[in-house]
Amino acid sequence: MGKHRRPGPPNQPSRAVPRVNADNPLAAYDKRRQPPMDVHRRHRPVHGGASHLRPDEPRVLEQWDGFTYVPAGTAPDLATAQAWVNGPRPDTGPDGR
C-alpha cells in the first residue's frame, strides 16, 4: 500500500466523515456541530502548560455547547478534573444513553 493510505496516526480514529443525508436539509449543519474528536468535556490547567504537569494545580472545566467549548466550572486538581471529564454527560440518562 502507498504511504498516504490513511491520514493521521494509526492510534486515532479515522477523520473521514459520512456523506450528507440528502433527505435532511440540516444534515451538513448538524455534522459541523459535532465536537472535535467527539470530546464533549475537557479540562485545561488554569495557568497553561501541559495537563499532566503539576497535578495539584486547579483546572478549568470546559463543555461543548454545540458550537464551541464554554467554561463549566473549576476543579481543584487533576484527579477531580479527570473524574468530571469521564463522568456521565448531563444530556444523557442514568444509563449513559
N, C-alpha and C positions, 0 to 999 in steps of 0.2 A: 504494500500500500504506500501511497505517497506521504510525504512529510506533513502535509496540511490536511490530513484526513478529517480531523475534528479539531476546531479551535478550542483553546483553553487547556488547563491542566487536566490530567486524567482522573484526579480525585474530586472533581467538581461536576455537577450535573450539566447536561447539555443546555446551551443557551438558545437552542432552536425553539421557536415558538410555533404553536399550531396555526393553521390558516384561519382567517377571519370567517365567521359564520355569515353567510350571505342572507340568511333569514332574519338575523338580528341586526338592525341598523346601528345599534350602540356597541357592537362586539369589539370594534377597534378601540373605542374609548375605554371599555371595561378592561381590555388587555393592558392598556397603558397605566391603569390604576393599581396594578399589582405591585407589591413592594419588591425591591431588588433582591433577587435570590430567595424570595419567599420568606424574608426575615421580617416579621411583624413587630417584634420588640428587640431593642438593643440597648446597650449601656456604654457610656463613654466616661473616661476619667474627667473630673471637674477641671483639673489644671492641665489637661492634654497629655500627650505621650502614649506609650503602649499600654494596653489594657491589663496586661499581666504583670507589669511592674508596679511596685508599691501597692500591694493588695489591701492595705489598711486605709487608703485614702478614699474619700467619698466619690460616688459615681452619679452621673446624670442619667436618668432613665428616659428613653425615647420610645414612642409608639407610632406606628404607621397609621395615618388618618385617611388614607385613600389618595393622597396627593404627595405628601412629604412626611418626614418624621417630625413629631412635635414633642416637646418636653412633657413627661408624665409624672415626674417627681424626682426624688433623690434617694440614694441608698448609702448607708454609712460605710460600706466596704464591698469588696469584690464578691464575696460569698453571697451576700444578700442580693446584690445586683444579678448574679447568675441565677439565683433561685427565682427571682421575679421574671427574668427572661424565659426560663424554662417552664414556668407555671402556666396554667390554663389561660387562654386569651379571654378577655371579657365578652367577646361576641360569640363565644361557644357555650354550649350547655355543660352540665356537670360531667358528662361522659366524654367531653372533648370533641363533639361533633357540632 
